[in-house]
Amino acid sequence: MAVVEYRVEDHIAMITLNRPEARNAISPEVAVRLAQAWEQVRDDDNVRAAIVTGTGSAFCAGADLGQMIPLRTGARQPENEWDRRIIDTPGLTSRAILRNFDVEKPVIAAINGHAIAGGMELVQGTDIRVSAPAARFGVQEVKWALFPAGGSTVRLPRQLPYSKAMELLLTGDLISAEEALALGFLNYVVPAEDLMAKSMDIARKIAANGPLAVKAIRQSARACLGRPEEEALRMELTYANPVFDTEDAKEGPRAFMEKRTPVYRGR
């Protein structure tokens, strides 16, 4: 069985981490296959949104401390093709957890269980987050004398209040799903049995919208974040103006006037 499962349904890519016996920890093979999955999401024009989730009791426990970290520190030499690809392809592991890699489409995290270390960093790279109540969140690298190099020192202070972000980064403590929701890190906490239904509902709403508008809105929001308002407003127009020149921008208002469902073609 594949350690990362990938399928597309109704313009929605479903990516599932499938190492439940290891709490979906990121081994070299998982990193390679997850990076490939994100490339597929980016390059497939049929995909308009993606959902990432895990099997078993955890979403993702982060990097495999027995395989990935010793390979990174030089304590273990490459033993197979997956190890060699990690060594020979700089940035591949970062791509797997959406660090310095933009899939250019909305990504929803359906968090079925604990998201810790690299798993928490993967969540930070997503746009919308739905969690089961039992999930806990944190970056515990500091406990093992490691650095949370998947983007946490940059993203967490932007996505959480600064003081709370620093507490998590420096203590390695975990927070509950309810606390993460209260802090604005999550969109929803739903019963575990409703997790995928809620995530699919959001993805379907996004996929039904104009794909070029969705892409441009997402790009603008991410690019303008943290910039001075005047600069950001100028930048926004560079994303907005091309959307009005598309066929889809004509189809949307036309469908509204004709009282029918629009048919968007991504052009």
C-alpha positions as CSV (number, residue, x, y, z in Angstrom):
1,M,0.0,0.0,0.0
2,A,1.3,3.5,-0.9
3,V,2.7,5.6,1.9
4,V,1.1,8.6,0.2
5,E,-2.2,8.1,-1.6
6,Y,-3.4,10.5,-4.3
7,R,-6.6,10.7,-6.2
8,V,-8.7,13.4,-7.9
9,E,-12.5,13.6,-7.6
10,D,-14.7,16.4,-8.8
11,H,-11.7,18.8,-9.3
12,I,-10.5,18.0,-5.8
13,A,-7.2,16.3,-5.1
14,M,-7.2,14.0,-2.1
15,I,-3.7,13.5,-0.5
16,T,-3.5,10.9,2.3
17,L,-0.5,10.2,4.5
18,N,-0.6,6.5,5.0
19,R,1.9,5.3,7.6
20,P,-0.4,4.8,10.5
21,E,2.0,2.4,12.3
22,A,4.5,5.3,12.5
23,R,1.9,8.0,13.1
24,N,2.4,9.2,9.5
25,A,5.9,10.3,10.3
26,I,7.7,11.7,7.2
27,S,10.3,9.1,6.1
28,P,12.4,9.7,3.0
29,E,9.8,7.8,0.8
30,V,6.9,9.8,2.3
31,A,8.8,13.1,1.6
32,V,9.5,12.1,-2.0
33,R,6.0,11.0,-2.7
34,L,4.4,13.9,-0.9
35,A,6.5,16.4,-2.9
36,Q,5.4,14.6,-6.1
37,A,1.7,14.8,-5.0
38,W,2.0,18.6,-4.5
39,E,3.6,19.0,-8.0
40,Q,0.6,17.1,-9.4
41,V,-1.8,19.4,-7.7
42,R,0.0,22.4,-9.1
43,D,0.4,21.1,-12.6
44,D,-3.0,19.5,-13.2
45,D,-5.5,22.1,-14.6
46,N,-8.3,19.7,-13.6
47,V,-7.5,20.2,-9.9
48,R,-9.0,23.3,-8.3
49,A,-8.5,22.5,-4.6
50,A,-6.7,19.9,-2.5
51,I,-7.3,18.2,0.8
52,V,-4.5,16.6,2.8
53,T,-5.2,14.2,5.7
54,G,-3.8,11.2,7.4
55,T,-4.8,7.6,8.3
56,G,-5.0,6.3,11.8
57,S,-4.7,8.2,15.0
58,A,-2.3,11.0,13.8
59,F,-2.3,13.6,11.1
60,C,1.5,13.6,11.0
61,A,4.1,13.3,13.8
62,G,6.8,15.1,11.8
63,A,10.0,13.9,10.4
64,D,10.9,10.2,11.2
65,L,13.5,10.5,13.9
66,G,14.9,7.1,13.0
67,Q,15.2,7.7,9.3
68,M,15.0,11.3,8.2
69,I,16.8,13.2,10.9
70,P,19.9,10.9,11.1
71,L,20.1,11.2,7.3
72,R,20.0,15.0,7.6
73,T,22.7,15.2,10.3
74,G,25.0,12.7,8.7
75,A,24.5,10.1,11.4
76,R,23.1,7.7,8.8
77,Q,24.3,7.1,5.2
78,P,21.9,6.7,2.3
79,E,20.6,3.1,2.1
80,N,18.1,3.1,-0.7
81,E,16.7,5.1,-3.6
82,W,14.5,7.3,-1.3
83,D,17.5,8.2,0.9
84,R,19.5,9.1,-2.2
85,R,16.8,11.3,-3.7
86,I,16.6,13.2,-0.4
87,I,20.3,13.8,-0.5
88,D,20.5,14.5,-4.3
89,T,17.5,16.9,-4.4
90,P,18.0,19.9,-2.2
91,G,14.7,21.3,-1.0
92,L,12.7,18.2,-1.6
93,T,11.8,17.8,2.0
94,S,10.8,21.4,2.2
95,R,8.6,21.0,-0.8
96,A,6.8,18.0,0.9
97,I,5.7,20.2,3.8
98,L,4.9,23.3,1.6
99,R,7.9,25.3,2.6
100,N,9.2,27.4,-0.3
101,F,6.7,25.6,-2.6
102,D,3.4,27.0,-3.7
103,V,0.8,24.7,-5.3
104,E,-1.0,27.8,-6.5
105,K,-4.4,26.3,-5.4
106,P,-6.2,26.3,-2.1
107,V,-5.2,23.5,0.3
108,I,-7.4,22.3,3.1
109,A,-5.9,20.4,6.0
110,A,-8.3,17.7,7.3
111,I,-6.5,17.1,10.6
112,N,-7.6,13.7,11.9
113,G,-5.2,13.6,14.8
114,H,-2.0,15.1,16.3
115,A,0.0,17.5,14.1
116,I,3.4,17.8,15.6
117,A,6.8,19.1,14.4
118,G,6.9,18.7,10.6
119,G,3.2,17.8,10.7
120,M,2.4,21.1,12.3
121,E,4.6,22.8,9.7
122,L,2.7,21.1,6.9
123,V,-0.6,22.5,8.5
124,Q,1.0,26.0,8.5
125,G,1.5,25.8,4.8
126,T,-2.2,25.1,4.1
127,D,-5.0,27.7,3.6
128,I,-8.0,26.3,5.5
129,R,-7.9,23.9,8.4
130,V,-10.5,21.5,9.8
131,S,-9.7,19.4,12.8
132,A,-11.0,16.5,14.9
133,P,-11.4,17.4,18.6
134,A,-8.6,15.0,19.8
135,A,-5.9,16.6,17.7
136,R,-3.0,18.4,19.4
137,F,-0.6,20.9,17.8
138,G,3.0,22.0,18.4
139,V,6.6,22.1,17.3
140,Q,8.7,20.0,19.6
141,E,12.0,20.1,17.8
142,V,13.6,22.2,20.5
143,K,13.1,19.3,23.0
144,W,15.5,17.2,20.8
145,A,18.0,20.1,20.3
146,L,16.7,20.5,16.7
147,F,15.5,23.6,14.8
148,P,11.9,23.7,13.4
149,A,13.3,24.5,9.9
150,G,10.0,23.8,8.1
151,G,9.0,27.5,8.3
152,S,7.8,27.7,11.9
153,T,9.9,30.6,13.1
154,V,8.5,32.6,10.2
155,R,4.9,31.4,9.9
156,L,3.9,30.8,13.5
157,P,4.4,34.4,14.6
158,R,2.3,35.5,11.6
159,Q,-0.4,32.9,12.2
160,L,-0.7,33.2,16.0
161,P,-0.3,36.0,18.5
162,Y,3.4,36.6,18.8
163,S,3.7,35.7,22.5
164,K,1.9,32.4,22.0
165,A,3.9,31.5,19.0
166,M,7.1,32.1,21.0
167,E,5.8,30.0,23.8
168,L,5.2,27.1,21.5
169,L,8.5,27.5,19.7
170,L,10.7,27.7,22.8
171,T,9.0,25.2,25.1
172,G,7.9,22.6,22.6
173,D,4.5,22.4,24.4
174,L,1.4,21.2,22.6
175,I,-2.0,22.9,22.4
176,S,-5.4,21.3,22.0
177,A,-7.6,21.7,18.9
178,E,-10.0,23.9,20.9
179,E,-7.2,26.3,21.9
180,A,-5.9,26.3,18.3
181,L,-9.4,27.2,17.2
182,A,-9.7,30.0,19.8
183,L,-6.3,31.4,18.6
184,G,-7.6,31.5,15.0
185,F,-5.1,28.8,13.8
186,L,-8.0,26.5,12.8
187,N,-11.2,27.2,10.9
188,Y,-13.3,24.5,12.5
189,V,-13.2,21.7,15.0
190,V,-15.8,19.0,14.2
191,P,-16.6,15.5,15.4
192,A,-14.1,13.0,13.9
193,E,-16.8,11.3,11.9
194,D,-17.7,14.6,10.2
195,L,-14.1,15.7,9.4
196,M,-13.9,14.6,5.8
197,A,-17.5,15.7,5.0
198,K,-16.8,19.2,6.3
199,S,-13.5,19.4,4.4
200,M,-15.1,18.2,1.2
201,D,-17.9,20.7,1.6
202,I,-15.4,23.5,1.7
203,A,-13.4,22.1,-1.2
204,R,-16.5,21.7,-3.3
205,K,-17.5,25.3,-2.7
206,I,-14.1,26.5,-3.8
207,A,-14.0,24.1,-6.8
208,A,-17.4,25.5,-8.0
209,N,-16.0,29.1,-8.2
210,G,-14.0,30.6,-11.1
211,P,-10.6,28.8,-10.9
212,L,-8.7,31.8,-12.3
213,A,-10.3,34.1,-9.8
214,V,-9.6,31.7,-6.9
215,K,-6.0,31.4,-7.9
216,A,-5.5,35.2,-8.2
217,I,-7.3,36.0,-5.0
218,R,-5.2,33.5,-3.1
219,Q,-2.0,34.8,-4.7
220,S,-2.9,38.4,-3.9
221,A,-3.8,37.6,-0.2
222,R,-0.5,35.7,0.3
223,A,1.7,38.2,-1.5
224,C,0.2,41.3,0.1
225,L,0.3,39.9,3.7
226,G,2.3,42.2,6.0
227,R,3.1,44.8,3.3
228,P,2.3,48.5,3.9
229,E,-1.3,49.2,2.8
230,E,-0.5,51.6,-0.1
231,E,2.0,49.1,-1.5
232,A,-0.3,46.2,-1.0
233,L,-3.2,47.9,-2.8
234,R,-1.0,48.6,-5.8
235,M,0.1,45.0,-5.8
236,E,-3.5,43.7,-5.5
237,L,-4.3,45.3,-8.9
238,T,-1.6,43.3,-10.6
239,Y,-3.5,40.1,-9.6
240,A,-7.0,41.6,-10.1
241,N,-6.8,43.2,-13.5
242,P,-6.0,40.1,-15.6
243,V,-9.0,38.2,-14.1
244,F,-11.4,40.7,-15.6
245,D,-10.0,39.9,-19.1
246,T,-10.8,36.2,-18.9
247,E,-13.7,34.2,-20.5
248,D,-14.8,33.0,-17.0
249,A,-15.3,36.7,-15.9
250,K,-17.8,37.0,-18.7
251,E,-19.5,33.7,-18.0
252,G,-20.1,34.4,-14.3
253,P,-22.2,37.5,-14.6
254,R,-23.9,36.0,-17.7
255,A,-24.9,32.9,-15.8
256,F,-26.2,35.1,-12.9
257,M,-28.4,37.1,-15.3
258,E,-29.7,33.9,-17.0
259,K,-30.4,32.3,-13.6
260,R,-28.2,29.2,-14.3
261,T,-25.1,27.6,-12.8
262,P,-22.0,29.0,-14.4
263,V,-19.7,26.8,-16.4
264,Y,-16.1,27.8,-15.8
265,R,-13.4,26.6,-18.1
266,G,-10.3,28.2,-16.5
267,R,-9.6,30.6,-19.3
